Amino acid sequence: MTSRNPRDSRLRLVRPRPLAAAPRAVTQRRSPRPAPRPPEGTPPPGELARMARTGLSDAARVARWADAALGPGRDGATPDGKGTLSDASAERAAAELGLTPVQVRADWDTARLAGLIEVHGGNARPGWRLRAWNRDDSAVLRGWVALFDAWSLAYPEPADHEPSAVAEVVSAMPQVLSFLQLSAGPVPMEQLLDLLEQRVTELRTERCEIPYGPQPEPVSQAAAENTPLAPLLDWALHALASVGALTCADGQATLTPLGSWAVWVKLEQICVAAQSPAGNIEASAEDMLRGCAQLRPNAARAEYRAWLAARPVGSAVTELLDAARGEDALTRGLAFEALRVVGAPAEPDVRAVAEETSLRPYALLWLAVHDGHDPEDAHEVLTRTEATWLWVDTAAAVADHGEAPLLVRHLESAVQPTVPMLLDEVRAVGHPRTVQVLVALAAAHPDPALAKAVRRAAFQVHTGGN
């Protein structure tokens, strides 16, 4: 008589796959667009990262000081603390680092804009980029690009100019920067001012085309149109110079290698969006994610960036989380991959959905990586039940979009050391796709005894029996 007990087949003890494992396993098609190359003469990434580290060295120094001196539970924490930079903390940092309080605050602000420090409510903590600062060139470059994107916050705007005129100049500067990048050399201020005036005029014309009937001219608009743009161009160029994007001398402006590379990156994102065969930039979050399912990870991230760049961050995060709540497990995983591209602005919303059963494992992994955990070790924040739920959800994605051998190999990512333990915990976790996953696994597995045990577990879940 043969035993009715399932064979105690040992599973290889391997780390659970990261969040993107299912999309990578399911989608093997190559991106139709080759990886773009930066313009000739652009320094290699390692050299660009060295420049960025040099430019942000003071900010990184203050961030490290705050991490060591003001972190929760530190012996050196101050009553004003938990990582916040009060007047007392600024004075203390100035004394210990040999700086003035004004310098400390300026470096603190730069560190925040570059993501070296993240402030949440009244608390501050080191950003993940600070943890990776010495070993990850891509983290350094992304931190510098974040500072570049926030150039208008890094340098005080003129106090005596109409705010709407300042906003128009900020909106027009990407075109000015693109011209500087294409010029690949010094450009006279007069030429830049002429270009700025043309672009601001275009923006005002576009704004005037929106109303369908006669509209009274707003006072602020009239004041903006009477504001001279030369002083605002001077402010914008000096603000960009303060973050290391360009230099101004002898009545000319020139992009630095970092600035030229960053502008190229932005232009390339626009090109990716324009060349998207599925038109993902105009699609809803769910349709965009489905379109990206056929792309390799790097190409998908480029699509996420282009899609996010075309809409406000808040509404984009909401739309991505709504897509993650759907029935398609692959879309759920991809949604959180897209949220990784969003970064810190998505944290409050991701933390809020961590109490939703279907999103909790994904949210906890996202938060762990955001807080500085190594992506390979982030799974350690999950409980056994949460890890099992995620295993079933990922298996559902593979079953829906992948091939049978991939589903069989997915067994290797289970945290349980044996098949019987896995089946017991899968049955107990209550995932709505448990039956379908087990049936698909039984049909795909070449071991008859194991397949029989899996089918039996599927039947028990279906009938509610033991």
Phi and psi in degrees as a GROMACS rama.xvg file:
@    title "Ramachandran Plot"
@    xaxis  label "Phi"
@    yaxis  label "Psi"
@TYPE xy
-82.4192  149.867  THR-2
-72.0746  142.291  SER-3
-89.8168  -4.09427  ARG-4
-80.649  136.955  ASN-5
-62.6176  144.012  PRO-6
-61.3552  136.885  ARG-7
-83.1977  69.0629  ASP-8
-77.1687  121.756  SER-9
-74.5628  137.782  ARG-10
-97.9452  143.196  LEU-11
-65.1039  132.886  ARG-12
-81.9325  99.0651  LEU-13
-126.282  160.776  VAL-14
-66.4705  140.893  ARG-15
-58.317  145.025  PRO-16
-64.6582  147.537  ARG-17
-64.9632  173.064  PRO-18
-55.221  -33.8524  LEU-19
-85.2533  6.46004  ALA-20
-60.4405  -44.7495  ALA-21
-62.6463  -48.7121  ALA-22
-59.6192  -36.9391  PRO-23
-69.7286  -37.9046  ARG-24
-71.341  -36.2759  ALA-25
-78.2499  -39.5237  VAL-26
-106.893  114.653  THR-27
-115.575  -0.847085  GLN-28
-69.243  138.375  ARG-29
-77.3195  149.068  ARG-30
-65.0942  134.127  SER-31
-71.2338  -14.7474  PRO-32
-105.967  119.791  ARG-33
-63.9443  155.212  PRO-34
-61.3722  126.931  ALA-35
-71.1478  152.433  PRO-36
-108.467  139.283  ARG-37
-66.9161  165.114  PRO-38
-57.7016  151.39  PRO-39
-58.5297  136.666  GLU-40
95.9486  -9.83045  GLY-41
-69.5513  128.315  THR-42
-60.2316  154.501  PRO-43
-64.9483  160.757  PRO-44
-53.8298  -38.2713  PRO-45
-62.7469  -38.9681  GLY-46
-71.1983  -39.9397  GLU-47
-61.0124  -42.4978  LEU-48
-63.5119  -37.3462  ALA-49
-62.4273  -41.6372  ARG-50
-62.3603  -42.7289  MET-51
-64.8504  -41.858  ALA-52
-61.9931  -39.075  ARG-53
-64.4604  -46.0869  THR-54
-66.2539  -28.1982  GLY-55
-106.445  13.7193  LEU-56
-62.0321  -39.7569  SER-57
-67.1667  -40.6321  ASP-58
-64.8084  -41.0572  ALA-59
-65.6702  -35.3974  ALA-60
-64.0348  -45.4173  ARG-61
-66.0567  -37.7167  VAL-62
-63.9009  -41.7432  ALA-63
-67.2908  -37.9917  ARG-64
-61.188  -46.0297  TRP-65
-62.793  -38.8595  ALA-66
-62.2721  -42.4586  ASP-67
-77.2359  -37.2259  ALA-68
-96.2179  -29.0356  ALA-69
-116.481  -1.22416  LEU-70
-63.3656  152.531  GLY-71
-57.81  134.415  PRO-72
84.104  -1.74076  GLY-73
-76.0945  147.549  ARG-74
-64.6899  -28.952  ASP-75
-90.3977  7.30378  GLY-76
-61.8551  147.086  ALA-77
-108.828  159.511  THR-78
-60.2292  -22.5183  PRO-79
-84.8986  7.02516  ASP-80
-93.4482  -124.485  GLY-81
62.7964  34.2012  LYS-82
93.5545  -4.12493  GLY-83
-78.391  155.076  THR-84
-105.873  87.6543  LEU-85
-82.7151  178.799  SER-86
-59.0236  -41.7125  ASP-87
-64.2684  -40.0249  ALA-88
-66.4121  -40.4401  SER-89
-62.0306  -42.1449  ALA-90
-63.8091  -41.4938  GLU-91
-65.7955  -43.4361  ARG-92
-63.2447  -41.161  ALA-93
-61.0793  -41.8104  ALA-94
-67.6102  -41.0714  ALA-95
-78.7317  -26.5528  GLU-96
-102.505  -2.8718  LEU-97
71.8584  35.7046  GLY-98
-122.59  174.308  LEU-99
-92.1094  156.562  THR-100
-57.6156  -33.7203  PRO-101
-63.8134  -42.5865  VAL-102
-64.1259  -40.8397  GLN-103
-60.8401  -44.9752  VAL-104
-66.0952  -38.2631  ARG-105
-64.0883  -43.9111  ALA-106
-67.4169  -34.9964  ASP-107
-62.5727  -45.4049  TRP-108
-63.3833  -40.3257  ASP-109
-63.7888  -41.7847  THR-110
-62.2421  -37.2787  ALA-111
-66.5799  -44.6844  ARG-112
-65.4269  -30.9996  LEU-113
-87.8374  -1.33491  ALA-114
80.1944  12.1822  GLY-115
-76.0656  -26.982  LEU-116
-128.299  135.78  ILE-117
-119.355  128.314  GLU-118
-106.749  127.464  VAL-119
-126.45  106.998  HIS-120
65.2212  -123.886  GLY-121
-94.7451  5.18163  GLY-122
-113.302  151.655  ASN-123
-126.131  149.926  ALA-124
-148.645  157.383  ARG-125
-66.1136  137.664  PRO-126
-77.7923  163.818  GLY-127
-63.6572  -27.4521  TRP-128
-65.7835  -32.6316  ARG-129
-65.6538  -39.3519  LEU-130
-63.2814  -33.9365  ARG-131
-98.5248  8.52316  ALA-132
-59.1826  -41.8114  TRP-133
-87.282  -13.9228  ASN-134
-118.605  -11.8452  ARG-135
-126.61  101.356  ASP-136
-62.9762  -35.7164  ASP-137
-65.3881  -36.2344  SER-138
-65.0384  -39.8091  ALA-139
-63.9702  -45.7176  VAL-140
-67.1856  -37.9521  LEU-141
-65.5835  -35.4755  ARG-142
-64.6994  -40.0469  GLY-143
-69.1985  -39.234  TRP-144
-63.4711  -36.4349  VAL-145
-61.7385  -39.9268  ALA-146
-67.1574  -41.7616  LEU-147
-59.5219  -42.8048  PHE-148
-63.0572  -27.0843  ASP-149
-102.144  27.6014  ALA-150
-57.7702  -33.9525  TRP-151
-71.1691  -14.6935  SER-152
-95.2173  -14.498  LEU-153
-84.4217  -11.608  ALA-154
-139.537  126.012  TYR-155
-55.1947  130.287  PRO-156
-77.2323  157.086  GLU-157
-58.4419  131.623  PRO-158
-80.5788  -18.5462  ALA-159
-103.944  21.9396  ASP-160
-117.889  151.667  HIS-161
-61.1699  126.373  GLU-162
-55.957  -36.2804  PRO-163
-67.1383  -31.9741  SER-164
-68.8627  -39.3538  ALA-165
-61.8618  -43.2882  VAL-166
-62.5897  -37.2761  ALA-167
-64.4893  -40.8189  GLU-168
-66.1198  -41.5027  VAL-169
-60.339  -41.2636  VAL-170
-68.0496  -29.6384  SER-171
-86.1486  -18.312  ALA-172
-64.2368  -30.2976  MET-173
-55.1657  -38.344  PRO-174
-68.872  -37.4451  GLN-175
-63.1932  -43.5165  VAL-176
-65.2647  -38.7842  LEU-177
-61.6305  -40.8278  SER-178
-63.6581  -42.6276  PHE-179
-61.2042  -40.3305  LEU-180
-66.941  -42.4261  GLN-181
-70.4753  -28.9334  LEU-182
-71.0664  -28.9477  SER-183
54.4957  39.7402  ALA-184
176.303  -175.581  GLY-185
-64.0424  142.309  PRO-186
-128.087  130.658  VAL-187
-62.889  147.509  PRO-188
-60.8688  -36.8653  MET-189
-60.1493  -38.8863  GLU-190
-68.1305  -40.4703  GLN-191
-66.5705  -38.6862  LEU-192
-64.4678  -41.7761  LEU-193
-61.1269  -42.9085  ASP-194
-65.429  -42.4148  LEU-195
-60.607  -44.4987  LEU-196
-62.6236  -40.7188  GLU-197
-61.4988  -44.8227  GLN-198
-68.2165  -40.8225  ARG-199
-63.6121  -39.3152  VAL-200
-61.3971  -41.2009  THR-201
-61.4729  -42.5682  GLU-202
-63.4167  -41.0325  LEU-203
-67.3892  -37.5938  ARG-204
-65.4009  -42.7681  THR-205
-62.5586  -38.0583  GLU-206
-68.455  -36.1911  ARG-207
-72.1098  -17.5383  CYS-208
-82.4376  -10.39  GLU-209
-71.2195  -48.0708  ILE-210
-65.841  148.513  PRO-211
-95.0622  -17.0535  TYR-212
-129.988  179.186  GLY-213
-59.8022  134.18  PRO-214
-128.199  137.888  GLN-215
-65.8289  141.3  PRO-216
-75.5545  121.111  GLU-217
-61.8864  145.859  PRO-218
-61.0919  -40.941  VAL-219
-64.7381  -34.9831  SER-220
-66.3805  -43.5648  GLN-221
-62.2899  -41.0464  ALA-222
-65.2435  -38.4432  ALA-223
-63.6155  -40.7971  ALA-224
-69.2229  -19.8647  GLU-225
-94.2952  0.489301  ASN-226
-83.6768  124.834  THR-227
-65.7404  139.303  PRO-228
-90.7947  -17.374  LEU-229
-58.3165  -47.3918  ALA-230
-63.3095  -33.8512  PRO-231
-71.5905  -35.4682  LEU-232
-63.4686  -41.7238  LEU-233
-60.1646  -42.8155  ASP-234
-61.7753  -47.0967  TRP-235
-61.6132  -42.9129  ALA-236
-67.372  -39.2186  LEU-237
-69.6804  -33.217  HIS-238
-64.7967  -43.5445  ALA-239
-66.4205  -34.5072  LEU-240
-66.7994  -33.594  ALA-241
-67.3655  -24.5526  SER-242
-96.2128  0.496675  VAL-243
89.0701  17.738  GLY-244
-86.8558  -26.0495  ALA-245
-154.691  173.477  LEU-246
-126.467  147.676  THR-247
-124.232  124.071  CYS-248
-162.609  143.229  ALA-249
55.7814  38.8172  ASP-250
70.2926  21.3149  GLY-251
-134.826  157.714  GLN-252
-124.744  141.614  ALA-253
-138.742  131.469  THR-254
-69.2793  139.48  LEU-255
-74.6487  166.207  THR-256
-55.1608  -40.1322  PRO-257
-64.4595  -44.5304  LEU-258
-63.3174  -42.8767  GLY-259
-62.8817  -43.0552  SER-260
-63.7787  -42.1917  TRP-261
-65.1482  -41.4789  ALA-262
-64.0989  -39.996  VAL-263
-60.8808  -41.196  TRP-264
-59.1458  -44.6339  VAL-265
-64.4675  -43.5158  LYS-266
-63.562  -36.6753  LEU-267
-66.7723  -36.5587  GLU-268
-61.7857  -39.2459  GLN-269
-65.6431  -39.795  ILE-270
-64.6534  -39.8374  CYS-271
-60.5769  -44.1266  VAL-272
-63.6221  -41.561  ALA-273
-67.6588  -30.0442  ALA-274
-94.8669  4.97627  GLN-275
-62.6004  117.982  SER-276
-63.7373  -26.7618  PRO-277
-96.4677  0.982019  ALA-278
63.516  43.2126  GLY-279
-63.7159  -27.2142  ASN-280
-65.1012  -26.9167  ILE-281
-94.707  -6.57224  GLU-282
-82.12  163.51  ALA-283
-68.1558  166.644  SER-284
-59.1285  -44.1809  ALA-285
-64.1455  -44.2262  GLU-286
-67.9681  -37.4014  ASP-287
-62.5062  -44.1856  MET-288
-64.7571  -40.1457  LEU-289
-64.1358  -38.4215  ARG-290
-64.6689  -34.3378  GLY-291
-78.851  -13.8582  CYS-292
-61.4659  -23.8673  ALA-293
-92.2057  4.08605  GLN-294
-102.672  154.869  LEU-295
-74.3901  161.796  ARG-296
-52.7326  -46.2384  PRO-297
-64.6981  -41.8999  ASN-298
-66.4711  -36.954  ALA-299
-64.6103  -41.9319  ALA-300
-63.0783  -36.0819  ARG-301
-63.8943  -38.8993  ALA-302
-65.7662  -40.6868  GLU-303
-59.4444  -45.2362  TYR-304
-62.3121  -43.1223  ARG-305
-65.2235  -41.902  ALA-306
-64.0141  -43.734  TRP-307
-67.3773  -35.1184  LEU-308
-66.4612  -18.8885  ALA-309
-92.6702  3.85052  ALA-310
-150.494  158.313  ARG-311
-59.7417  144.226  PRO-312
-59.8205  -44.7432  VAL-313
-59.7961  -48.3137  GLY-314
-69.3544  -33.5975  SER-315
-64.2529  -43.4788  ALA-316
-63.3618  -43.6596  VAL-317
-59.8063  -42.9422  THR-318
-66.5878  -39.7467  GLU-319
-64.9205  -41.5562  LEU-320
-68.5259  -35.8862  LEU-321
-62.37  -40.5271  ASP-322
-64.3115  -36.7698  ALA-323
-66.5321  -23.3074  ALA-324
-79.4111  -5.1019  ARG-325
-71.0998  -175.167  GLY-326
-84.1365  -19.2809  GLU-327
-81.4646  113.155  ASP-328
-67.7178  -31.9857  ALA-329
-64.8049  -43.1116  LEU-330
-60.5961  -37.3098  THR-331
-61.9039  -47.8759  ARG-332
-63.0093  -41.7308  GLY-333
-66.5434  -33.9266  LEU-334
-60.8721  -40.645  ALA-335
-75.4462  -26.0034  PHE-336
-65.1763  -42.0855  GLU-337
-63.9366  -36.7653  ALA-338
-66.8084  -25.3871  LEU-339
-64.8257  -34.1626  ARG-340
-67.9858  -34.9732  VAL-341
-61.7475  -45.6654  VAL-342
79.2995  -143.387  GLY-343
-54.246  -39.2536  ALA-344
-59.4813  -20.0032  PRO-345
-87.008  -10.1921  ALA-346
-58.0514  -47.2654  GLU-347
-58.4878  -40.1513  PRO-348
-70.7583  -39.2286  ASP-349
-65.3955  -41.3848  VAL-350
-63.9944  -33.8122  ARG-351
-68.9172  -32.2031  ALA-352
-88.4058  0.748207  VAL-353
-65.3607  -13.5388  ALA-354
-90.3548  -6.18829  GLU-355
-84.7058  125.917  GLU-356
-54.2454  -46.2017  THR-357
-70.2217  -23.4947  SER-358
-105.368  -13.6927  LEU-359
-55.5054  -51.0904  ARG-360
-60.3348  -40.8321  PRO-361
-64.3595  -43.5449  TYR-362
-63.6979  -42.2651  ALA-363
-65.7559  -39.0315  LEU-364
-66.2449  -42.0056  LEU-365
-59.9099  -46.681  TRP-366
-66.291  -36.2248  LEU-367
-63.8219  -45.7126  ALA-368
-66.0482  -39.8533  VAL-369
-62.1075  -33.6562  HIS-370
-82.2029  -0.602097  ASP-371
110.795  0.304836  GLY-372
-67.4927  146.876  HIS-373
-64.4454  130.764  ASP-374
-53.5501  -31.6543  PRO-375
-69.2177  -23.7268  GLU-376
-108.204  0.981224  ASP-377
-61.2438  -28.1768  ALA-378
-60.7401  -17.4928  HIS-379
-66.9443  -16.1061  GLU-380
-77.8492  -13.0163  VAL-381
-86.2294  142.923  LEU-382
-73.053  169.338  THR-383
-59.7868  -41.3642  ARG-384
-65.7432  -43.1134  THR-385
-64.611  -39.984  GLU-386
-65.1831  -37.5318  ALA-387
-68.1877  -41.8585  THR-388
-59.739  -43.2675  TRP-389
-65.2063  -36.3612  LEU-390
-61.347  -44.0069  TRP-391
-65.6823  -41.3114  VAL-392
-64.478  -42.2394  ASP-393
-66.1839  -38.673  THR-394
-61.442  -36.8327  ALA-395
-63.4491  -40.1989  ALA-396
-62.7561  -43.3355  ALA-397
-65.8307  -42.3333  VAL-398
-63.1976  -36.2331  ALA-399
-79.0203  -33.4274  ASP-400
-123.567  -9.03614  HIS-401
-109.403  -159.542  GLY-402
-116.687  160.028  GLU-403
-54.657  -45.4669  ALA-404
-59.3459  -32.2463  PRO-405
-66.0504  -37.2484  LEU-406
-67.0077  -39.3464  LEU-407
-63.6918  -43.895  VAL-408
-67.1539  -22.5785  ARG-409
-62.4879  -22.2952  HIS-410
-56.1641  -31.0865  LEU-411
-64.8259  -21.6497  GLU-412
-88.674  -1.67028  SER-413
-69.0029  143.667  ALA-414
-78.6344  -18.3666  VAL-415
-77.0218  139.711  GLN-416
-78.0252  -18.4697  PRO-417
-132.303  158.256  THR-418
-63.6169  -45.9907  VAL-419
-56.8022  -40.3759  PRO-420
-65.4593  -40.718  MET-421
-60.9517  -47.46  LEU-422
-62.8181  -41.0091  LEU-423
-60.67  -43.7978  ASP-424
-77.3465  -31.9489  GLU-425
-64.2287  -41.7856  VAL-426
-63.9494  -34.6955  ARG-427
-80.9401  -20.2102  ALA-428
-75.2927  -23.7935  VAL-429
78.2618  26.4754  GLY-430
-69.4648  136.675  HIS-431
-65.5584  -17.4131  PRO-432
-102.355  13.2894  ARG-433
-56.6484  -49.1496  THR-434
-60.1049  -49.0232  VAL-435
-61.7657  -39.0339  GLN-436
-65.7563  -45.0839  VAL-437
-66.6054  -39.4565  LEU-438
-62.8275  -44.5019  VAL-439
-64.9531  -38.5149  ALA-440
-66.2153  -41.5048  LEU-441
-62.6643  -40.2666  ALA-442
-69.4599  -27.3482  ALA-443
-91.0783  -24.1731  ALA-444
-78.9874  133.585  HIS-445
-77.6954  -15.3651  PRO-446
-82.562  111.753  ASP-447
-60.1942  -40.0508  PRO-448
-67.3229  -42.9207  ALA-449
-67.1357  -41.6318  LEU-450
-60.4116  -38.6274  ALA-451
-64.5342  -42.4061  LYS-452
-63.7611  -38.954  ALA-453
-68.4489  -40.9228  VAL-454
-62.0828  -40.1458  ARG-455
-62.9776  -41.5791  ARG-456
-64.0924  -39.4932  ALA-457
-62.5007  -41.5886  ALA-458
-64.2728  -39.7748  PHE-459
-65.961  -39.6723  GLN-460
-65.3468  -41.7188  VAL-461
-63.149  -41.5971  HIS-462
-91.588  -10.6218  THR-463
76.6429  16.4094  GLY-464
-91.562  -175.081  GLY-465
